[in-house]
Amino acid sequence: MSLDGLRAWIGVVERKLTMRTRVFLVLVAIAVGGAAVGIYLAVEAQNDAVTKDDLQSVRDELAGGTPQAATDVSQLEAELATLRGEVTTLRSETQGDGGSGEEARSGGESAPGGGSQSGGGAQDRQELKEAGEEAIEKSTK
């Protein structure tokens, strides 16, 4: 073998080794980057994870164990009782007035045809009844 052949052979081996080294370095860089991303995602997942205390507090809230909900319910029940009392009082007033209440509400005005207005008091009672029922429905919701 000649010396030129050996030099050519060593040059080919050196180029292959250089190419393999570059490929290996790129693969190492990709592996290190992937490991860094994996560590970052693991830390974020641990920070965002639900703890047992968080889960227990949500369970307590759903079970109605919060004292705030109990006070809200008792307050609403008191308001409902007050509204029912007012509706009962208003109903008794409208039923006790009879026909004179209609004239008092209309102010004694007469209809364009010369007669007194009719149905005005009944309409007022109906509106009052509907308003009371709406108030009761809203307070129970």
C-alpha positions as CSV (number, residue, x, y, z in Angstrom):
1,M,0.0,0.0,0.0
2,S,1.1,3.4,-0.8
3,L,1.2,6.3,1.6
4,D,-1.3,8.3,-0.5
5,G,-3.9,5.5,-0.2
6,L,-3.5,5.4,3.5
7,R,-3.9,9.2,3.7
8,A,-7.1,9.0,1.6
9,W,-8.4,6.2,3.8
10,I,-7.7,8.2,7.0
11,G,-9.4,11.2,5.4
12,V,-12.6,9.2,4.7
13,V,-12.6,7.8,8.2
14,E,-12.1,11.3,9.7
15,R,-15.0,12.7,7.6
16,K,-17.3,9.9,8.8
17,L,-16.2,10.4,12.4
18,T,-16.8,14.2,12.1
19,M,-20.3,13.6,10.6
20,R,-21.1,11.0,13.4
21,T,-19.9,13.5,16.0
22,R,-22.2,16.3,14.7
23,V,-25.2,14.0,14.5
24,F,-24.5,12.8,18.1
25,L,-24.2,16.4,19.3
26,V,-27.5,17.3,17.7
27,L,-29.2,14.3,19.3
28,V,-27.7,15.2,22.7
29,A,-29.1,18.8,22.3
30,I,-32.6,17.5,21.4
31,A,-32.5,15.1,24.4
32,V,-31.4,17.8,26.8
33,G,-34.2,20.1,25.5
34,G,-36.8,17.4,25.8
35,A,-35.7,16.7,29.4
36,A,-35.9,20.4,30.2
37,V,-39.5,20.6,28.8
38,G,-40.4,17.4,30.8
39,I,-39.1,18.9,34.0
40,Y,-41.0,22.2,33.4
41,L,-44.2,20.4,32.7
42,A,-43.9,18.2,35.8
43,V,-43.3,21.3,38.0
44,E,-46.3,23.1,36.5
45,A,-48.5,20.1,36.9
46,Q,-47.5,19.8,40.5
47,N,-48.3,23.5,41.1
48,D,-51.7,23.2,39.4
49,A,-52.6,20.0,41.1
50,V,-55.6,19.9,43.4
51,T,-54.7,19.1,47.0
52,K,-56.7,17.1,49.4
53,D,-57.6,20.2,51.3
54,D,-59.0,21.9,48.1
55,L,-61.0,18.8,47.3
56,Q,-62.4,18.6,50.8
57,S,-63.4,22.3,50.8
58,V,-65.3,21.9,47.5
59,R,-67.1,18.8,49.0
60,D,-68.1,20.8,52.0
61,E,-69.4,23.6,49.9
62,L,-71.4,21.2,47.7
63,A,-72.8,19.4,50.8
64,G,-74.1,22.6,52.2
65,G,-71.7,22.7,55.0
66,T,-71.0,26.4,54.6
67,P,-72.5,28.6,57.3
68,Q,-73.0,31.4,54.8
69,A,-75.6,29.4,52.9
70,A,-77.5,28.7,56.1
71,T,-77.7,32.4,57.0
72,D,-78.8,33.2,53.4
73,V,-81.6,30.6,53.6
74,S,-82.8,31.9,57.0
75,Q,-82.8,35.5,55.8
76,L,-84.8,34.5,52.7
77,E,-87.3,32.6,54.9
78,A,-87.8,35.7,57.1
79,E,-88.3,37.9,54.0
80,L,-90.8,35.3,52.6
81,A,-92.8,35.3,55.9
82,T,-92.8,39.1,55.8
83,L,-94.1,39.2,52.2
84,R,-96.7,36.6,52.9
85,G,-98.0,38.7,55.9
86,E,-98.1,41.8,53.6
87,V,-100.0,39.9,50.9
88,T,-102.5,38.6,53.5
89,T,-103.0,42.1,54.9
90,L,-103.6,43.6,51.4
91,R,-106.0,40.8,50.5
92,S,-108.0,41.4,53.7
93,E,-108.1,45.1,53.0
94,T,-109.3,44.7,49.4
95,Q,-112.0,42.1,50.4
96,G,-113.1,44.2,53.4
97,D,-113.6,47.4,51.3
98,G,-116.1,45.8,48.9
99,G,-117.7,48.3,46.5
100,S,-116.7,51.5,48.3
101,G,-113.0,50.7,47.7
102,E,-113.5,50.9,43.9
103,E,-115.1,54.3,44.1
104,A,-112.4,55.6,46.5
105,R,-109.6,54.4,44.2
106,S,-111.2,55.8,41.1
107,G,-111.8,59.1,42.9
108,G,-115.5,59.2,42.0
109,E,-114.8,59.8,38.4
110,S,-117.4,58.9,35.9
111,A,-116.9,57.1,32.6
112,P,-117.3,59.0,29.4
113,G,-120.8,57.4,28.9
114,G,-122.1,59.1,32.1
115,G,-122.0,56.0,34.4
116,S,-119.4,55.2,36.9
117,Q,-116.4,53.1,36.1
118,S,-116.9,49.4,36.6
119,G,-114.2,46.8,36.9
120,G,-111.5,49.2,38.0
121,G,-111.3,47.8,41.5
122,A,-111.4,44.3,40.3
123,Q,-108.5,45.1,37.9
124,D,-106.6,46.7,40.8
125,R,-107.2,43.6,43.0
126,Q,-106.0,41.3,40.2
127,E,-102.8,43.4,39.7
128,L,-102.2,43.4,43.4
129,K,-102.7,39.6,43.6
130,E,-100.3,39.0,40.7
131,A,-97.7,41.3,42.3
132,G,-98.0,39.5,45.5
133,E,-97.6,36.1,43.9
134,E,-94.6,37.3,41.9
135,A,-93.0,38.5,45.1
136,I,-93.6,35.1,46.7
137,E,-92.2,33.3,43.7
138,K,-89.1,35.5,43.6
139,S,-88.4,35.0,47.3
140,T,-88.7,31.2,47.1
141,K,-86.2,31.0,44.2
